[in-house]
């Protein structure tokens, strides 16, 4: 029996929550797809406390998101998880149709559960919920850069107001006053709430611990990776063995977020080798762009740090994903570059920025499971996986919005 079975709505979200769980003392792997979940005997041999399933459901059709999430749940069930954790982004990325509400509805129905919490807060990354409103730093969600997200523009800040159109069930709220009274009082307030979904105010990491303790015996919980920081595990994360494949370094950026643009700018200022994708050329002849970029990578000195990116400086507002089509082209090209770089050019330590891009890269490499390693920043970790060609590769799959400005040049310090 494992402690937690986690269903994460994209690849970086999966490593995000797995990072938090490892930091809290749980032995965890990420399965890239439901069919990569280990069977019970193997999970026992690995002494796993948690298994996170990455399913790329955040921006697909709601019915397909439900289908994939339930498939993940049914692969996790034989492992006997004491609790199922539905993980979504700390900025509650979704549209009026989902996919958070439909997935939660389906999971509750499948397990016969009557309610769950809704806890998107991640204070370490500046995401907090106060009076039911989600903040990004000191800005309301709807006034943050997420308002202009190309796929899930967030124009509402009240979490309950975002969720209600997505579900047939009732949505309530519990205030920070109830959380501050401690786990027992919060449990009583949650159980007294006459709602299927209960949005919980959370402003600090201490609040996360209180919330986790209050719902420790609930069959289903939901939240961002921040919620995992309230969990207590049985192991010292520093004692976990983590193999580091030797090889060349590479950064691949499909994200156009403000945070990633700042990281690109910082890497440029630090002397990294910058390779900007020509979007018009990429759309016209993607294979030519792949050949051109991999040719440049092949000619670089072994100790160089190339950064392949699709946007320029932080004030470069050219949208690399003004529609779903261009974004998908970029993801495929970056994934093809990654495949050649790893299998043919000796690149073995790779940072990928962007949730959709990370999924495309991991899929192109044929990775099935990630062994979670040291944390680089809140929500970002190193992991190691084997490709379909049996090449060990070190991967940091990063949400576009996470990490400090200097992450692309300092991430390797976590391996020391």
Secondary structure as the mmCIF struct_conf table of DSSP 4:
data_model
#
loop_
_struct_conf.conf_type_id
_struct_conf.id
_struct_conf.beg_label_comp_id
_struct_conf.beg_label_asym_id
_struct_conf.beg_label_seq_id
_struct_conf.end_label_comp_id
_struct_conf.end_label_asym_id
_struct_conf.end_label_seq_id
BEND BEND1 UNK A 3 UNK A 3
STRN STRN1 UNK A 4 UNK A 8
BEND BEND2 UNK A 9 UNK A 10
HELX_RH_AL_P HELX_RH_AL_P1 UNK A 11 UNK A 23
TURN_TY1_P TURN_TY1_P1 UNK A 24 UNK A 25
STRN STRN2 UNK A 28 UNK A 32
BEND BEND3 UNK A 33 UNK A 33
HELX_RH_3T_P HELX_RH_3T_P1 UNK A 34 UNK A 36
BEND BEND4 UNK A 37 UNK A 37
HELX_LH_PP_P HELX_LH_PP_P1 UNK A 38 UNK A 39
HELX_RH_AL_P HELX_RH_AL_P2 UNK A 40 UNK A 45
TURN_TY1_P TURN_TY1_P2 UNK A 46 UNK A 47
BEND BEND5 UNK A 49 UNK A 49
STRN STRN3 UNK A 50 UNK A 54
TURN_TY1_P TURN_TY1_P3 UNK A 58 UNK A 59
BEND BEND6 UNK A 60 UNK A 60
HELX_RH_AL_P HELX_RH_AL_P3 UNK A 62 UNK A 77
TURN_TY1_P TURN_TY1_P4 UNK A 78 UNK A 79
BEND BEND7 UNK A 82 UNK A 82
STRN STRN4 UNK A 83 UNK A 87
TURN_TY1_P TURN_TY1_P5 UNK A 90 UNK A 91
STRN STRN5 UNK A 95 UNK A 95
TURN_TY1_P TURN_TY1_P6 UNK A 96 UNK A 97
STRN STRN6 UNK A 98 UNK A 98
BEND BEND8 UNK A 99 UNK A 99
HELX_RH_AL_P HELX_RH_AL_P4 UNK A 100 UNK A 111
TURN_TY1_P TURN_TY1_P7 UNK A 112 UNK A 112
STRN STRN7 UNK A 116 UNK A 118
STRN STRN8 UNK A 119 UNK A 119
STRN STRN9 UNK A 122 UNK A 122
HELX_RH_3T_P HELX_RH_3T_P2 UNK A 123 UNK A 125
TURN_TY1_P TURN_TY1_P8 UNK A 126 UNK A 126
STRN STRN10 UNK A 127 UNK A 130
TURN_TY1_P TURN_TY1_P9 UNK A 131 UNK A 132
STRN STRN11 UNK A 133 UNK A 136
TURN_TY1_P TURN_TY1_P10 UNK A 137 UNK A 138
STRN STRN12 UNK A 139 UNK A 140
HELX_RH_3T_P HELX_RH_3T_P3 UNK A 141 UNK A 143
BEND BEND9 UNK A 144 UNK A 144
HELX_RH_3T_P HELX_RH_3T_P4 UNK A 145 UNK A 148
BEND BEND10 UNK A 150 UNK A 152
STRN STRN13 UNK A 158 UNK A 158
HELX_RH_AL_P HELX_RH_AL_P5 UNK A 159 UNK A 164
TURN_TY1_P TURN_TY1_P11 UNK A 165 UNK A 166
BEND BEND11 UNK A 168 UNK A 169
STRN STRN14 UNK A 171 UNK A 174
HELX_RH_AL_P HELX_RH_AL_P6 UNK A 176 UNK A 180
TURN_TY1_P TURN_TY1_P12 UNK A 181 UNK A 181
HELX_RH_AL_P HELX_RH_AL_P7 UNK A 183 UNK A 192
BEND BEND12 UNK A 196 UNK A 196
STRN STRN15 UNK A 197 UNK A 200
STRN STRN16 UNK A 202 UNK A 202
BEND BEND13 UNK A 204 UNK A 204
HELX_RH_AL_P HELX_RH_AL_P8 UNK A 205 UNK A 214
TURN_TY1_P TURN_TY1_P13 UNK A 215 UNK A 217
BEND BEND14 UNK A 219 UNK A 219
STRN STRN17 UNK A 220 UNK A 223
HELX_RH_3T_P HELX_RH_3T_P5 UNK A 225 UNK A 230
BEND BEND15 UNK A 234 UNK A 235
HELX_RH_3T_P HELX_RH_3T_P6 UNK A 237 UNK A 239
BEND BEND16 UNK A 240 UNK A 240
STRN STRN18 UNK A 248 UNK A 253
HELX_RH_AL_P HELX_RH_AL_P9 UNK A 258 UNK A 269
TURN_TY1_P TURN_TY1_P14 UNK A 270 UNK A 271
STRN STRN19 UNK A 273 UNK A 276
HELX_RH_AL_P HELX_RH_AL_P10 UNK A 279 UNK A 284
HELX_RH_AL_P HELX_RH_AL_P11 UNK A 286 UNK A 299
BEND BEND17 UNK A 300 UNK A 300
TURN_TY1_P TURN_TY1_P15 UNK A 302 UNK A 303
STRN STRN20 UNK A 305 UNK A 309
BEND BEND18 UNK A 310 UNK A 311
BEND BEND19 UNK A 313 UNK A 313
TURN_TY1_P TURN_TY1_P16 UNK A 314 UNK A 315
TURN_TY1_P TURN_TY1_P17 UNK A 320 UNK A 321
BEND BEND20 UNK A 322 UNK A 323
HELX_RH_AL_P HELX_RH_AL_P12 UNK A 324 UNK A 344
BEND BEND21 UNK A 345 UNK A 345
STRN STRN21 UNK A 347 UNK A 353
BEND BEND22 UNK A 354 UNK A 354
HELX_RH_AL_P HELX_RH_AL_P13 UNK A 355 UNK A 365
TURN_TY1_P TURN_TY1_P18 UNK A 366 UNK A 366
STRN STRN22 UNK A 369 UNK A 377
TURN_TY1_P TURN_TY1_P19 UNK A 378 UNK A 379
STRN STRN23 UNK A 380 UNK A 386
TURN_TY1_P TURN_TY1_P20 UNK A 388 UNK A 389
BEND BEND23 UNK A 390 UNK A 390
STRN STRN24 UNK A 392 UNK A 398
TURN_TY1_P TURN_TY1_P21 UNK A 400 UNK A 401
BEND BEND24 UNK A 403 UNK A 403
TURN_TY1_P TURN_TY1_P22 UNK A 405 UNK A 406
HELX_RH_AL_P HELX_RH_AL_P14 UNK A 407 UNK A 410
HELX_RH_3T_P HELX_RH_3T_P7 UNK A 411 UNK A 415
#
